[in-house]
Amino acid sequence: MDNDYIIEVINATVRFNMASEKIDNLKEYLIKFAKRELMFKEFLALQDINLRVKKGESWGIIGTNGSGKSTLLKLICGILTPYKGSVTTTGKIAPLIELGAGFDGDLTARENIFLNGAVLGYSKSFMKEHFDEIVDFAELQDFLDMPIKNYSSGMAARLGFSIATVVRPDILICDEVLSVGDIAFQKKCERRMKEMLVRGTTLLFVSHSAATVQEICDNALWIEKGRQIMSGNVYDVTDAYLNKYDAE
């Protein structure tokens, strides 16, 4: 990996095998699997993606639904491995990819703070030290002993974001998690992300809002149907993206 880059994605391709026939139950699946009668169709979720990100840069990832944005983030987080190409990262990653990831719905918010902290690699003593800071930022003081399954998606997003950003990770990855919150909390999160950028955190940010991407990010990557369309200055890329769909 080039020492100038904290994230380096080189010609990355992600392949999924999709069943080409409907199988209604596990028994039928196992029988067909044993007889080697299962038929799969190859689906390339990403094809030959290239992205090089330097420390402290902010990148917005844009594209229509199903274009592969979340798949790329999972690739960078190490949740997925490339079928072809390579992905290399340096430093600690704080991922906010799916609402509720790392939470147990039957546990209270108080319990989940420690659980989610452990998932992110924080010690129990660290979480105790920063507990009040997490709760204050999430603005959930009155709901700490409520099971997470009773939280709204916005409340879960608040808590997840607050835990992930209680320290300054080397790389912060956000995938549409702020779109479910109220406008005041969205702005609060944007301010924290900007503060983190000033302090050297690298940001990958997925949003369907070009205006939000322009507000937070300096660079952008546009993906459509798994293919890289354009990357570079955030205004150049988002303007080209918006002009394409304005013309249709």
VOGU-3710 file (C-alpha; in Angstrom, 3 decimals, decimal comma):
1> mdndyiievi> 0,000/0,000/0,000  1,203/3,493/-0,861  2,047/5,294/2,387  0,187/8,385/1,137  -3,150/6,570/1,310  -5,175/5,371/4,299  -7,655/3,568/2,009  -6,662/1,976/-1,271  -9,160/0,083/-3,435  -7,604/-1,287/-6,617
11> natvrfnmas> -9,680/-2,849/-9,411  -12,066/-4,320/-6,834  -14,815/-6,640/-8,028  -17,454/-8,236/-5,780  -19,328/-11,297/-7,014  -22,448/-12,882/-5,533  -24,007/-16,174/-6,564  -27,781/-15,868/-6,841  -30,018/-18,941/-6,986  -31,585/-19,168/-10,455
21> ekidnlkeyl> -34,586/-21,143/-9,197  -36,959/-20,756/-6,269  -36,467/-23,230/-3,411  -39,194/-23,138/-0,776  -37,652/-25,095/2,080  -34,379/-26,200/3,621  -34,985/-29,905/2,859  -35,327/-29,236/-0,854  -32,212/-27,054/-0,758  -30,132/-29,748/0,978
31> ikfakrelmf> -31,296/-32,448/-1,435  -30,421/-30,350/-4,461  -27,128/-29,351/-2,870  -26,208/-32,990/-2,219  -27,108/-33,945/-5,793  -25,257/-30,886/-7,121  -28,438/-29,749/-8,811  -28,361/-26,201/-7,454  -28,134/-23,644/-10,222  -26,664/-20,219/-9,570
41> keflalqdin> -26,486/-17,039/-11,568  -23,417/-14,834/-11,193  -24,081/-11,265/-10,122  -21,302/-8,673/-10,057  -22,240/-6,129/-7,383  -19,078/-4,107/-8,064  -16,794/-4,156/-11,095  -13,253/-2,784/-11,227  -13,685/-0,045/-8,627  -10,693/2,164/-7,844
51> lrvkkgeswg> -10,534/4,546/-4,898  -7,512/6,033/-3,160  -8,141/8,133/-0,067  -5,545/10,115/1,873  -5,660/10,662/5,623  -8,066/13,423/6,580  -9,923/13,457/3,257  -13,701/13,393/3,044  -15,366/11,385/0,279  -19,042/11,216/-0,566
61> iigtngsgks> -20,258/8,118/-2,415  -23,300/8,692/-4,589  -25,470/6,694/-6,969  -28,991/5,362/-7,342  -30,403/2,571/-5,171  -28,727/-0,752/-5,855  -25,662/0,821/-7,420  -23,233/-0,839/-4,970  -22,494/1,997/-2,540  -23,106/-0,037/0,614
71> tllklicgil> -21,283/-3,009/-0,884  -18,213/-0,823/-1,361  -18,349/0,311/2,258  -18,636/-3,293/3,466  -15,638/-4,145/1,305  -13,591/-1,368/2,908  -14,718/-2,407/6,413  -13,626/-5,991/5,762  -17,154/-7,427/5,975  -16,796/-8,585/2,361
81> tpykgsvttt> -13,714/-9,697/0,472  -13,130/-8,874/-3,194  -13,581/-11,530/-5,862  -10,894/-9,705/-7,813  -8,609/-6,791/-6,974  -7,525/-5,641/-3,530  -8,595/-3,437/-0,633  -6,136/-2,084/1,925  -6,801/0,189/4,893  -4,688/1,641/7,679
91> gkiaplielg> -5,886/2,488/11,176  -9,059/2,038/13,203  -12,394/2,074/11,375  -15,680/3,143/12,991  -18,448/1,821/10,713  -22,025/3,123/10,715  -23,379/0,991/7,905  -26,645/-0,487/9,148  -29,023/0,807/11,797  -28,964/-1,429/14,833
101> agfdgdltar> -25,791/-3,253/13,834  -24,066/-4,356/17,040  -27,231/-3,823/19,115  -29,284/-6,527/20,862  -32,943/-5,594/20,642  -33,837/-7,271/23,907  -31,219/-5,371/25,896  -31,663/-1,838/27,181  -29,856/1,125/25,689  -27,664/1,239/28,795
111> eniflngavl> -26,580/-2,375/28,223  -26,203/-1,893/24,492  -23,790/0,992/24,945  -21,314/-1,420/26,504  -22,126/-4,188/24,013  -21,689/-1,952/20,983  -18,542/-0,472/22,472  -17,090/-3,977/22,809  -17,971/-4,688/19,161  -16,014/-1,574/18,190
121> gysksfmkeh> -13,069/-2,687/20,313  -13,505/-0,337/23,294  -12,840/-1,624/26,824  -15,512/-1,623/29,544  -13,541/0,922/31,549  -13,344/3,203/28,510  -17,101/2,965/27,981  -17,746/3,758/31,658  -15,503/6,802/31,386  -17,355/8,103/28,309
131> fdeivdfael> -20,848/6,858/29,184  -22,288/10,262/30,091  -20,774/11,866/26,995  -22,410/9,226/24,775  -25,808/9,644/26,401  -25,663/13,451/26,357  -24,799/13,574/22,651  -27,523/11,054/21,752  -30,038/12,994/23,888  -31,544/9,753/25,208
141> qdfldmpikn> -31,255/10,307/28,968  -34,925/9,435/29,557  -34,804/6,192/27,549  -31,692/4,437/28,845  -33,565/1,548/30,458  -35,848/0,913/27,493  -35,096/-2,096/25,242  -33,569/-1,072/21,927  -36,327/-2,945/20,056  -38,724/-0,243/21,272
151> yssgmaarlg> -36,552/2,551/19,879  -37,449/4,319/16,669  -34,935/4,082/13,828  -33,935/7,682/14,538  -33,238/6,956/18,195  -31,134/3,915/17,274  -29,202/6,028/14,781  -28,504/8,638/17,457  -27,106/6,053/19,823  -25,046/4,274/17,165
161> fsiatvvrpd> -23,522/7,506/15,902  -22,758/8,724/19,415  -20,951/5,503/20,340  -18,991/5,297/17,079  -17,744/8,870/17,365  -17,000/9,043/21,092  -13,357/8,707/20,120  -11,739/9,951/16,946  -11,290/6,904/14,681  -8,836/6,994/11,794
171> ilicdevlsv> -11,697/6,254/9,392  -15,396/7,021/9,930  -17,831/5,316/7,564  -21,444/6,545/7,428  -24,081/4,946/5,210  -27,329/6,945/5,179  -27,649/6,517/8,948  -28,452/10,177/9,498  -31,317/10,323/7,017  -33,753/8,917/9,600
181> gdiafqkkce> -33,023/11,496/12,295  -34,655/14,865/12,829  -33,063/17,887/11,178  -31,616/19,275/14,416  -29,792/16,049/15,198  -28,597/15,718/11,584  -26,965/19,142/11,870  -25,443/18,161/15,203  -23,918/15,060/13,605  -22,650/17,080/10,649
191> rrmkemlvrg> -20,874/19,434/13,046  -19,236/16,516/14,833  -18,092/15,014/11,515  -16,571/18,331/10,494  -14,771/18,568/13,840  -13,407/15,056/13,311  -12,193/15,985/9,845  -10,341/18,982/11,251  -8,633/16,634/13,711  -7,515/14,267/10,946
201> ttllfvshsa> -10,241/11,627/10,716  -10,918/10,298/7,223  -14,599/10,191/6,198  -16,526/8,022/3,750  -20,111/9,243/3,554  -23,008/7,747/1,580  -26,080/9,892/1,036  -28,816/10,375/-1,539  -28,650/14,099/-0,822  -26,151/15,780/-3,149
211> atvqeicdna> -26,466/18,966/-1,090  -25,421/17,132/2,088  -22,489/15,500/0,311  -21,388/18,915/-0,952  -21,722/20,356/2,547  -19,582/17,714/4,249  -17,240/16,276/1,616  -14,449/17,621/-0,595  -14,432/14,656/-2,982  -17,000/12,271/-4,421
221> lwiekgrqim> -17,245/8,893/-6,126  -20,207/8,127/-8,393  -21,184/4,469/-8,851  -23,973/3,134/-11,069  -24,943/-0,550/-11,397  -21,686/-1,562/-9,786  -19,501/0,445/-12,130  -17,453/3,534/-11,384  -18,732/6,491/-13,415  -16,700/9,407/-12,069
231> sgnvydvtda> -14,551/10,486/-9,124  -12,890/13,716/-8,074  -13,954/17,149/-6,843  -17,283/16,918/-5,040  -18,948/19,679/-7,066  -17,811/18,300/-10,409  -19,068/14,813/-9,589  -22,382/15,758/-7,933  -23,188/18,294/-10,658  -22,613/15,655/-13,351
241> ylnkydae> -24,763/13,198/-11,390  -27,618/15,673/-10,954  -27,439/16,847/-14,574  -27,776/13,260/-15,801  -31,033/12,716/-13,970  -32,362/16,215/-14,578  -32,028/15,522/-18,308  -33,984/12,260/-18,152
//
